[in-house]
Amino acid sequence: MNDLLQSLREKPKSIFLLDAVGAFTSLISLLIFIFLTDELDAIPNRIKIGLSLLICVLIACGIAFYYLAKSIAKLLRIVIAYNILYAIITFFLLLIYFDKIKWIGKSYLIIEILILIGVVVFEKYFLSVFKKS
């Protein structure tokens, strides 16, 4: 963890690529999950498609912010807000479609939310460390 923070201190714009890679990993896991559970109909299609599109936006933002970053702190706040928004949307979709989502889909979405909470905590910590340096 210290190595990662040190690397990010040296190249702070890399936080955006790290976030984009995390979002890409999330997209791949969602696509794999969709492929493996499609026959189970674990999550309604409109939720799967909507979440996939939101993840694609986050990937695009991460890559764009890496190349366009002039104010890292400002852009990182946008990424943090987007991650929080994505977690909230996922949570509300889970609540709204709770009866239509099978247990495996519920598990996937809850894990996704927990990972996003971890990402947001890390990014907020990095933001506070970045401001101090």
Secondary structure, DSSP 8 states (H G I E B T S, - for coil): -HHHHHHHHHSTTHHHHHHHHHHHHHHHHHHHHHHHHTTTT-S-HHHHHHHHHHHHHHHHHHHHHHHH-S-HHHHHHHHHHHHHHHHHHHHHHHHHTTTTS-HHHHHHHHHHHHHHHHHHHHHHHHHHHHHH-
